[in-house]
Amino acid sequence: MGVIAWIVEATWPACVDAARDISPADAEVTLVHVLDAEVAYAAHAAFAGLLGRSHPDRDPGVLIDEQMTKAAHELLLRATDRLGRPCTSQVRQGRVEREVVEASQGADLLVVARDGDRTRLGPKSLGRESRFIVDHAPCPVLLVWPEPAPGVDTVPAPSRQPHPPHHH
């Protein structure tokens, strides 16, 4: 069984715990973290636009990319420790939602944490990236709450449209 856990700074413990708890001990677990390529690119583009290309050694895009890569590896080490069993990890770079979908190709399960409004139940509990991933994953998805789920009393009231009467 191949299990992919999407590792994001704010929600990774829930994904790791779910991957560990739901998969058999012999499952091949892969922890995937994606560096958003747009962040370093934006810094690089701003630097190039302001100062031209005369001082490539001062390009903040390079430093940001190095720092993001280092932070990603540290995050994956913490996630591996929490998992408590052998696994593989991947640091990918690109559009986050597309990289996670690509990484889950051929997997038996993808573990994703809710990353939107987690104060109430409903579709807004998924952010833009996780919504894309849930909608496009080529495998089953386990969607987890990073903290205890809100109560069912947070479900919005139904609309006031009349329902046809039931005939018994």
N, C-alpha and C positions, 0 to 999 in steps of 0.2 A: 504494500500500500504506500503510495506516495502522497505526502501531505505538505502543502505549502502554507507557511504562515507569513502574512504581510506584517512586517515589523516597522512601526511608526513610533517616533519618540513618545507621543502622548498616550498611546494605547497598547504598546507592545506586551506588557505583562499578561493582559487578558488573552491575547492571541497565543502566546506561548503556553499558558496554562491550558487553554482549550485544546491546542494541538497535542500536548502531552496527555491530557486526560481522556481524549476521545480516540486516540489512535493506539493500535496495538504496539507492544514494546519493540517489535521488529519492523515497524513502519519506517520508511525513509522520510525523515522530516527535513525540509529545506526552509531556512529562514531567509526571507527576501526583504532587503531594504533598497529603496530607490532614491538616488540623488536627483533632485529636480534640476535638470540641466539649465533651466531658465534663470536660476538664481545667479550662478557664476557667470553666465552669458550676459546678464543685465549689468553686472559690475564691470565686466570686461568692455562691453559696448559703451557704458558711460565714461569709463576711463579713456578709451580710444577717442570718443567724441570730444572730450574736454582737452586732452593733452596730446592727441595724435598718437602716433606709434613710435615716437622718438625715445621713450623710456620703457621698453617692454619689461625690464626688471622690476618696475614699480606697479605692474598691472595687478590691481586688487582681485581680478577674476581668478588669477592663478592661485593666490593665497586663499581665497574663499573656497576654491575647488579642493585644495589640499586640506583645509580645515574640515570641510564637509566630509571628505573621504575618511579622515582620521576619526571624526565623530561617528561616522557610520560603522566603522570597524569596532569601535569601543561599544557601541550600542549592540551590535551583533554578538560580541563577547559576553555582555551581560545577559542577553537573551539565551545564548547557548548555556551559560551557567544555570539559568533558571530552568531551562528545559531538563537538564540533569541527565542527558543521554546523548550518544553520538548523533550528530546531524551535520548537514552541510549548510553553508550560508553563501549568499550572493549579494554583492553590492552592484546594482545596476544603475545606469544613468540614462535619463531621457524624460519623456512625459510619464509621470508617475503611474497614472491609471493604465496606460497602454503597456508599460513595462510589467506591471503586476499581471495583467491579462496574459501577456506573452509568457511570463514565467510559469503560469499555471497550466500551460498547454501540456497535456499528457498526465496531469496530476489526478489523483483520485478524490482529493478534497483541497479546497482553498479556505483558509481561516482569515476572516476580515473582521475588524472591530468597527463598530459604529463611530463616526467621527463628526457628526453634525450636532444638532440640538438634542442633548441627551437628558433634558429635563422632562420630556414627555414621550410617550409612545407615538409612533407614526413615521411617515416617510421623511420628515425633516431631520430625523435622527441620523440620516445618511448624508454626508457631505458630497460635494460634486465628484470627487475622485472615487469614493467608495460606491456611490450610486452607479457610476460607469462600470466599475469592476463587477458589481453584483449583476448588472444587466448584460455584461459581455463575457463573463468567465466561461471557459469551455469545459468546466467541470462543476460538480456540486460545490456550493459555498456554505460554510458555517458562519453565520453572522452573530457576533458576540457583543455583549455590552461590556465596556471597560470598567464599569462599576455596577452595583446592583441596579436592575432595570426599574424605571419609575412604575408606579401603580397603574392598574387599568383605569383608574379614575382620571388619568391624564388624557385618555382618548377623547377627541372632540365629540361633542354631542352631534347626533345625526341632523341632517338638514330638515327643515320643517315641511318638506314636500309630502303631501298625503300619499299613503300607501293604499292600493286597492284592498277592499275587504277580503278576508279569507272566507271561503265557503267550506263548511264541514259536511 
